[in-house]
Amino acid sequence: MTTATPAPPPGPRVAWLWVATFAVAVAGLVYELIAATVSSYLLGDSIRQFSFVIGVFLSAMGAGAWLSRHVGDATLGFVSAQIGLGVIGGVTAPLLFFAYAWYGSVGLPLYGSLVLIGVLSGMEIPLIARILKEIGAAEFRFENVLTADYVGALAASLAFPLLIVPHLSLIAASLAFGVLNLLVGGFTLWLFRDRLPRAIFAPWAVTLAAMVLAFGASDRLVAAVDAALFEDTVILSERTPYQAISVTRFGDRTRLFLDHSIQFDTLDEHRYHEALVHPALGLAPRVAEVLILGGGDGMAAREVLRHEGVERVTLVDLDPRVTELFSRNADLAALNGGALNDQRVTIVNADAWAFVSDDTTVYDVIIADLPDPHSIGLSKLYTVEFYALMAERLSSHGLFVTQAGSPTFARDAFWTVERTLAETRNPVAPGEGLSTLPYHVYVPSFGDWGFVIAAMSDLAERDPDLPGGLRYLTAETWRAARAFGADQGPEGAEVNSIEGHALVPLYTEGWDYWFR
């Protein structure tokens, strides 16, 4: 004759279920944020990715809430859901990164895992509510369960950008919250051991051990992903609150990637940076005060400092880790010739829009070496409103230059940048726009790449004054850069504004047409 395991008093069980509701809400939202963040890194267009992920996840949660009515044993169903979430949620980030590295696509694993996580997450609250009723929770009210769930969602939304992303890789975060789900399931197993079959303890224990080991090996998993994603040896891989930084090397060739998008290759970066900097500085009547927006790697600053008339350079880059690496790391600082340590250079780590809005300095030349406008957050730095702020910071004879993408791969996007500048209000000539000068060069790492110079008055039709020692730009290559083929000329150009953000779809559609 066996004696039944005595049930613990309901008080601790009730308290634990409130805690469990909070914990599973945190884990569920973190999985959703990880999926959206990874997909935006790998696929671009963060607005589209976050919107799709949220929509699919919430719909799957609704399906899970409906399906929970078919679960016979609420306690066993809740524990089983935690084991499932621990596995599926835990491996989501590694699965997405490896799928992209091996197959170049994440659609099936992304939305497949989202549906499964959403269904299991949607079952949790109805099952917890049923368990609370079954154990006789005093004055049970369903809205109290929802309150704990919403508070957990708030905690996750605050913790993700402030605590999780700065201190954990996305792979480690995914595995860590998988372990959290399993711990919730394990404590529920112990607390409700009188109501649950012993057979479920073994799979729970094996799964927990596997996920803990995977979390312990997360650094190796990140290294394996980097090795699969990049052709060369990864010499540096870091995650900052703003982006993923990766530096690779092959022989004497170094590449920088931000959020897995190439920023430069030392084999040909001189073509890009010489074309970005020297035409504007060579045409400007005065170059004493120069502002660089972006360009935290210091390459643009290196080119600016070649001009004898430069007295002060202010470099504004959002991510302090990038400017720190390229000023303090000896190998990386050598790539920019120590430009970021030059006494004439002042580094400001700030948002470009906020800096231009608040700054009162008048500049002779402003250089925008900013990321491509593949999201609304970046598109705002290519709007008529931003360019109007920038124009207020220019001297009356000053010049502004921006990289503008590819007139071949994203033709309409390139000419939209040019037209937006042309339609920007001119502080010197009210009612008129800025004078523009588009040009392009071939950079093997990027392909055909374009730039636009803007000024308050008509730009002189003359060759720029170029400093000595350049590796690519000459008077002849400058004249050739001004010519556009028939299939590269202006077509479909719109004005990019804060209200419309016409540039983002034009950019993404252009690149998708060529490469997807």
N, C-alpha and C positions, 0 to 999 in steps of 0.2 A: 504494500500500500504506500502510495506517494503522497506527500503533502504539497498542496498548491503553494506557489510563491505568493507571499502576502503582498497586496497592492500598497504602494506608498500612499500617504494621505494626499487628497486632491490639491491642497495648497501649493506645494512645490511644483506639481504638474502644471497647474494653471500659470504660475509665474514663469515657468520655463517656456510654455507655449507663446506667451507674450514676447519673451526674448527671442524665441525661434522665429516668430513672425517678422520681427525687426531684422534679424540676421539674414533670412532668406530674401527679404526685400532688397537689402544691400547687395547681396550676391547677384540677384537677378538683374538689377539695373547695371551693375558693373559689367556683367557679360554683354549686355546690350551696348554699352559705351565702348567696350573693347572691340566688338564686332564692327561698329560704325567707324571707330578710329582706324582699325587695320584696313578696312575697305577703302577709306578715304586716302590713306597713305599709298596703297597699292594701285588704286583705280583713279584717284583724283576726284575733283568735284565734290567737296565735302558736304555741300548742301544736299545734293542728290543722294549721296550715300547715307547720310544720317536720316534723311526723310524716308528712304526705302527701308532701312533697318528698323526704324521706329514703327513704321506702318506694319511690316511683316510681324515684328515681335508682338505688338499689341493685339493684332488679329489672332495670332497663335495663342496668346494668353486667353483670349475670349473662348477659343475652341477648347482649351484645357479646362477652363472653368465649367463649360458645359459637359465635358467628358467626365468630370469628377463625380457626377451623379451615378455613374456606372461602376464606381469603385465600391466594392462591398465592405471591406474593412478599412475604415478611414485611417487608423493608426498605421497599419501595414502599408497602405497606399502612400502616406506621407513619407515614411522612411524610404520606401522604394523610389519615390520621386527625388529624395535627397541623394541617393546613390546614383541615380541616372543623371542628375544635374552635376554631381561631383565629377563624373566621367566626361559627359558631353561638354559642359561648360568649361571644365578644366583644360580640355584639349583643343578648345576652339581656336585660340590664337596660334598655337603651334601648327595646327592643321591648316589654317589659312595661309600662313607664311610659307610652309613647305609646299602646299598646292600651287601657290604662285611661282615659287622658285622652280618647281619641277615641270609644271604644265602651263604656266603663264596665265592661268585662269582661276578665279576663286568663287564663281557664281554658285555652283552646286554645293560645295562645302559651306559657303557662307549662309545661304538661305536654308539649306538643309539643317544645319546646326541651329540656326535661329528659330526655325519652326519647332524643333524638338525641345529646345530650351524654353521657348515661349509656352508650349503646351504643358510641360512639367511645371513651370512657374505659375501658370494659370490655375493649376490644380491645387496649389499649396494653400491658399487662403480658404477656399471652401472646405478643404479637408481639415484644416486647423479648427475652423468654426464647428464642424461636426464633432471633432474630438472634444472640444470644450463642452459642448452640449452633453455628450455621452458620459463625461466624468462629473457632470453636475456642477459646472462652474456657476457660482452664485451670481445672479443678476446678469446672465450672459446677454451681451448686446453686440450684434454683428458690426456696428459702426466702430466699436472699440478695436476690433481686429483690424479694420481698415485704417484706423488712426495709426496703429503701430506699423502697418505696412507703408503708409505714406511718409511717416517720419524716417523709416529706413531708407526710402527712396531719396529723401532730402539729404540724409547723411552720405549716401553713395555719390550723389551728384556733386556734393562739396568735396568729398574726399578724393574723387577721381582726379581732378586737375591739381589739387593742392598737396595731396599726400601720395597717392598711388603712382601716377605717371612720373613725378620727379624722382622717385626712389626705387621703382621696379620697372623692369622691361615689361612690355605687354604680354610676353610669353610667361614670365614669372607671375604677373598679376593674375592671368587666367588660371594658372595652376594653383595659386594661393587660394583663390576663391572657390576652386573645386574642392580643395581640402576643407574649407569652411563649411560647404554644404555637407560633406561627409562627416564632419564633426557634429554638426546639427543632427544628422541622422543617427550617429553613434550615441549621443547623449539621450536622444529620444528612445532609442533601443533600450538603453539601460533603465531609464525612468519608467518605461511602459513594458518592462520585460515580462510582466505577468499576462500581457495581452498579445504578445507576439511570439511566433514560432522561432525555436532556436536555430532553425536552418538558415535564417537570414543573417545571422551573425558572421558566418564564414565569408560570404561574398562581400559583406561590408568591410571586414577586416582586411581582406586581400586587396580590395579596391583602394582603401585608405593608404595601405602600405605602398602601393604602386604610385599613387599620386604624390605622396610625401617624397618618395625617391625621385620622381620626375621634377618636383619643385626644387629639390636639392641639386639637380643637374640642369637647372634652367639656364645657367650661364653657358653650359656646353651646347644646349639646344639653340641659344641665340647665335653662338659661334657657327654652328652647323647651318643655320638659316643664312647667315651672312656669306658663308662659303658657297652656298648654293645660289644665292642671289647675285653675287659679284664674281666677275671673271678672275680678278686678281686677289692677292693675299690681303686680308683685312688686317690693317695695323692699328686701327682705332675704331671702336663702336660704342657710342654713348647715346643715352636718351635724356633729353633736357625737357623742361616744362613746355618748350616750344616745338621741338622737332627731334627726329632721330638723326644723329651725326655719324657718318661712316667715312673713313679714309682708307683707301686701298693703294697697294703698291705692286708694281711689276717692274723689276729692274730699277731703273732710275725714273720711272714713270709713276706719278702720284695722281690719284683722282679723289675728289670730294663729292660725297652724295649727301643731300639733305632730304629726309623722308624718302630715301631710295631713289631720288631723282638726281642725275648728274649735274654738278655745278661747274666743275672744270676738270680738265685733263691737262697735266703739265706739258703734254706733247703739242697741244695746239691752243692753250689758253691765251697765249700772247696775241693771237689773231683777234679773239673776242675783245680782250681788254684794250688793245691798241685802237681798235675800231670804235669802242665805246668812248674812250677818253680823248684821244688826240685831235679828232676833227673839231670838237667843241672848244677845247682849249686853244687850238691853233687858229680858230676863227675869232675868238673873243678878244676884244681890244684890251682887256685887263683880266688878270687871273690871280690877283693877290689873295682873294677869299674864295675858297672852294668848299662846297657841301656835297658829300657823297651819301646817298640814301641806300642802305644795303651794303653789299660789298664787304661783309665782315671778314672775308679771307684776306683782305689787304691788297689784292692784285690791282684793283682800280686805283687805290692810293699810291701804289708803286709807280704806276704810269703817270699820275698827276704830278708826283714829285720830280719827274724828269724836266718839268718846265721851270725855268729859272725865276720867273716872276711870282711863283707861288709862295705866299708868306704863311698862310694858315689853311689847314684842311680840317674840317669837322666831319667825322664819319659816324653815321647813325645806323646802328644795327640792333635789331630787337633782342637777339640771343647773346647774352654776355659770355656764354661758354665758347661760341665760335670766335669772337674777338680775343678771348683769353688764349685759346689754342694757337691762333695764328700770330700772337704776339709773344707768347712765353715758351711754346714748344719750339726748340731749336730747329728741328727738321722742317716744321711747317712755316716758321717765321722766315727761314731761308728762301722759301718759295716767293715771298713778296719782298725780298731784299731788306727785311727789317723795317718795312714802311710803317707798320703800326707802332713802332718804338721811336720813330722820328719825332723830334721836339716840336715840329710844326703840326703834328697830327694830334687832334683831340678826339677821343672815342666817347660816344654817348650811346648807352644801351637803352633805347626807347623805341616806342612805336613811331613810325615815320610820320603818320598823319598828326599825331599828338605833338611831335616835335615841331613840325612845320607850322602848326596852328599857334604854338606858344612862343616860338623863337622870334626875335626882333632883329637879328643880324641881316644885313643886306649882302648878298653874295654875287660874285662876278660870274661864277659858273656853278650850276647844280647838276649833279650826275645821279640818275636813278638806276642803280644796279639791283633791281628788285626781282623776286621770283615771278614766274609766269602767272598770268591771271586765270588760273584754273579753278578758282573758287571766289565767292562773293567777298570773302575776307581780304583777298588779294586784289580783286577787281576794283575795290574802292580806291586803291592807289593808282588807278589808271582812269579815274573819272574826271569829268570837267570840273567838279567841285574841288577835288584835290589839286588839279593843275592850276586852278584859280588861286588857291592858297599859296602854291609854289611860286606863281608869278609875282605875288606880293613880296616875296623874299628875294627877288632878283633885282639887280641894279637896272637902270633904264637901258643900258647897253649889254646887259648880261645874257648868257645863253643857258638853256636847259637841254639836257640830252637824256633820253631813256632807251633802254633796250626794249624792243617792241615785238619780239617773237619772230617767227619765220614767215616771210611773204610767199613762200612756196607751200609749206605744210599747213599754215593757218592764214591764208591770204586775206580773208575778210577781217580777221582779228587784227592783223598788222595795220591795215588801212583804217580800221576803226580807231586805233590809237592815234594815228596821224590826224584823222578828222577831229577827234576829240580835242587835241591840242590846237588845231586850227580854229575851233569854235570857242576856245577858252577866252574869257574876257581879257582884254589888253589894258593893263593899268595905265599905260602911257597914252593910248589912243582909245578913249571910251567909245563904245559901240562897235569896235573892231575886234577881230580875233588875233591870235598869234601867227607869226610867219613861221612856216615849217620847212624842214629840209630832210626828207627821208633818204635812206641809203641802206645798203646791205652788203655783207661779205660772206664768204664760205668758211665755216668752221667745221672741220671734219667730225668732231664729237657731237655737234648739234645739227649740222646741215647748213642750208642757206639761212642766214640770220640777219634780222633787220634792226635798225635804229632810227630814231627821229630826233632832230635838233629843233628847238623852238626858240624864238626871239621876239622882242617887242617890235622891232623894225625889220625891214627886208634884209634877208641874209645875203651877204656879198657873194657873187659868183666868182670866187677865187680859190686857189689852193690854200689849205691851212698851213700855218707855219709849224713844221714838225721838228721835234727834237732829234738829236742824233742817236744812233744806236738801236733804232727800231728794227725788229725782225721781219715785219710783214708790211706795214703801211708805208706807202710811198705816194708821191704826187700822182703817179699813173694808176695805182690801185684805188686811190680816192676818186679819181674821175670815173673809173669803171664801176665803183660802188654806187654811183648816182644813177646808173642805168638799170632799168627793170625790163624783164622780158614781157612779151605780150600776155603770157599766162600768169604774171605776177603783179600786174598793174592794179590801180584802184578799182574796186568793184564791191558793191554791197556794203560800203562803209556806213556806219551809224555813229552817233554820239553816245559815248558810254557815260552813264550818270548813276548817281546813288539810287534814284527811283527805278531805273530800268535794268541796269547791269547787262546791257546788250552784249558786252564783250565775252562773258563767260561761255554762253552756248556757241558763239562763233569760234572761240578758241578750241573748245572740246570737240565740236563737230569737225573742225578742220583736221585735228590730229587723229581723231577716230577714223576719218575717211582714209587716211594714208596708212595707219598702223594697226587697226583693229578690224 
